[in-house]
Structures are given as C-alpha cells and as structure tokens.
Amino acid sequence: MSTEPSQELRSPEYTLNDQAHTRIPQIGFGTFQIPADQTQQAVEEALEIGYRHIDTAAAYYNEEAVGAALKATGMAGKVFVATKLRNCDQGYDQTLIAFEESRRKLGLDVVDMYLIHWPMPRIDAYRQTWKALLKLREEGSIRVAGVSNFLPEHLEALREDSGELPAVNQIENHPRYSQPATRAYCAEHGIAVEAWSPLGHGGDMSAEPIVAAAEAHQVTPAEVVLRWHTQSGRIIIPKSKHPDRMRQNLASATLFDLTAEELAAIDALDAPEGRIGADPVTYVQSQSWADQKARGNV
C-alpha cells in the first residue's frame, strides 16, 4: 500500500507553543469508537489518503491496532501519533507504568503527544499525573505533554503546582458547544485547542448558518464546520471509516474560506445545552475495559 499523499491532501501544520515549537498536522484522524478489529484497516486507509496525525487513547482499546497499521505501512516514527492516559491509571507512578504499555502497543520508541484524558478533580490526582508527563518529556519518551477536557481552573492548578502549562488541550468543541471561556484561557496562555467531536456527532449540520454557508460555497455542511475549526486556528481529529469521507475531511482546510460574517454566525450557535460529552467537573468514570464496554465505547 502506498502511503505517499497527493499534494492537495496534505494537512496544514500548526506550530505549538512548547519548548521545541513542535509542528503538528492541524487535521488528524480520530479513532474513538472504531472497533479494534477495524482500526488497523481504517488507519492504513487514512495514511494512504494523506493523514499524518493519528489520535488514539488507552481507553479506546485500539492502540495495538494503530501500532499494527503503522508497522504494516512503514510509517512508525514518520507520522504524528497521540495517545491518552486512562483515568484509572492516574497518579505519578501509575502514569509511568501505563505509558510504557501504550508505547509497547503502539510500537514506538517516542510518542509524539501524550495527554491526560480527563482531569477527574474529585479524585485529585491530575497534578501528580502531570508531573509524570513532564518527566516523560524530559527523558525524551514523549515530545509533547498535553491534556484533554481540562477547564481553566484545572489548567491553573497545573501552572501553580508545576510552573508549566500543557501545549495542547483537547476538548469537546463544535458549533453548538464551543466552550468560549476555555478557548479564551487557552489563547491567552498559548495553549493550542484541539477539538474532539468537531462535527458534534452530526447534530449541528442542520443549523441555519451552516446550511447557508454550505450553499454559498457549494460544499457540504460538514466541510463548513471543519473549515470553521481550522480557519479559527483549532486542531481537529474528525473520525470516519469511509475513505471518501476521510478524503473530504482532510481536504476541507484548503478548499475554501468562510467569510468573517459566516464565522461569527457559526460562533453564535454556542449554547450550554449543546454539550454531548461528559462534564469535566463531575466525570469520574474509570475507563477500564469493563466500564467502556458497559457504556458502548468499545
């Protein structure tokens, strides 16, 4: 299988505000809820299409399949790979052990980005977990230390405790729930926002400003939403198992530009009731296999 992308399907790159000014493809390929027995094929297809950023997590239970795809295509160490720490593995020593398991499954010497999946403030282990990530970065095992689903108060706690903020915060972000307060904090402190569920599970596609922009630019509503993200400076990880849609998602950043008025109209769709994921303040699920299976995530 060829893994050389055509020029028109190369993602733009985003320069992070970390110590190394790491460059990350702005459009990545998400693997959440892709069954493990389908992940290798999906990732191989994504790499062939031109994706150079793959996002997974220990809690997705498909890291091994991602690693198999990287090995089969000869792309291990040649593309940006991000994974995340499960909630039940938080804590300094536990994080170091869990990371080694993720690295083994991925078949990588260095993991490009490692994220704390949720803050779980009621458990209150994320500060020590963050220190473990900084150790992994200092020793060269990871390139970028980041977090996921952190609110400003959690980010502030990291800064006060360690003196350092993450380079990336991966959060739920789509037109009907775009978290402007968290995005503003991240912008002020040089933290890149990475959007999970960038299409809102498809529920945002019928909103009038999105439909109107799609008609004006002769593109799909999904392409409008993805362009809204990238034009606003966010990293995105759309997921699809369909090669045609994978190509469409990757191409969305360069096909057209939204007007300032169109961007503002989509921004205005944000509403508290638009959340489709869990609340980072109260979320305490373990993310063990049994827990994820019970909730239909694997």
PyMOL commands that set and color helices and strands:
alter all, ss='L'
color gray80, all
select helices_A, chain A and resi 7-9+36-49+58-60+63-73+87-89+92-106+126-138+152-162+180-188+200-202+208-217+221-231+243-251+260-267+272-274+289-294
alter helices_A, ss='H'
color red, helices_A
select strands_A, chain A and resi 13-15+23-25+29-30+53-55+80-85+111-116+142-148+168-172+192-196+235-236
alter strands_A, ss='S'
color yellow, strands_A
deselect
rebuild
show_as cartoon
